[in-house]
Amino acid sequence: MTMQLRASICALVDNAGEVELAEGWLRDNESSLTYVSEMNGCGCCVFMWDIEGPADVVKTLPSVLSAGNDWVSSGPTDKA
């Protein structure tokens, strides 16, 4: 069984390049992830997504984009 991890992505518009970094990371890794939420930030200043996928993929998320919340702390689902 592949270990699954959850993460929340938070990109701030005011931080140069963060939104582009987040969107690029998602684009490059979306096919490997088992879950990607709709963008759930306001879109004017904050872009946020919840994701789940193989640990080796999720661990490549740049730390500047990683945010903790109930989604992350509730733990991954069991997936083979």
C-alpha positions in Angstrom: 0.0 0.0 0.0 1.2 3.5 -0.9 1.3 5.9 2.1 -1.1 8.7 1.5 -0.6 12.2 2.9 -2.9 15.2 3.1 -1.8 18.8 2.7 -3.3 22.2 2.3 -1.9 24.7 -0.2 -2.1 28.4 0.6 -0.7 31.0 -1.8 -0.9 34.7 -1.1 -1.3 37.1 -4.0 0.9 39.7 -2.1 3.8 37.3 -2.0 5.4 37.5 -5.5 5.3 34.3 -7.4 3.4 32.2 -4.8 0.2 31.8 -6.8 2.1 30.8 -9.9 4.2 28.4 -7.9 1.1 26.8 -6.5 -0.7 26.5 -9.8 2.4 25.1 -11.4 2.9 22.5 -8.7 -0.7 21.5 -9.0 -0.5 21.3 -12.8 2.7 19.2 -12.6 1.4 16.8 -9.9 -2.4 16.7 -10.3 -2.4 13.4 -12.2 -0.6 11.7 -9.3 -2.9 13.1 -6.6 -5.9 11.2 -5.4 -7.8 14.4 -4.4 -7.6 18.0 -5.2 -10.3 20.4 -3.9 -11.8 23.2 -5.8 -9.8 26.4 -5.1 -11.4 27.5 -1.8 -9.7 30.9 -1.2 -11.3 34.2 -2.0 -9.3 34.5 -5.2 -8.5 38.2 -4.7 -5.8 37.8 -2.1 -5.6 34.1 -1.1 -5.7 30.9 -3.2 -6.2 27.6 -1.3 -6.6 23.9 -2.1 -6.7 20.7 -0.1 -4.9 17.8 -1.6 -4.2 14.2 -0.9 -1.9 11.8 -2.6 1.2 9.5 -2.4 3.6 10.7 0.3 6.5 11.0 -2.2 4.5 13.4 -4.3 2.9 15.5 -1.5 6.3 15.9 0.2 7.5 17.8 -2.9 5.1 20.7 -2.1 7.2 23.8 -1.5 7.1 24.5 2.3 6.2 28.2 1.6 2.8 26.9 0.2 2.1 24.4 3.0 -0.7 25.3 5.5 -2.1 23.3 8.4 -5.8 23.0 9.1 -8.5 20.4 10.0 -8.1 18.7 6.6 -4.4 18.0 7.2 -4.8 16.9 10.9 -7.7 14.6 10.2 -5.3 12.3 8.4 -5.3 10.5 5.1 -7.8 8.0 3.8 -6.6 4.5 3.3 -5.9 3.9 -0.4 -4.0 1.1 -2.0 
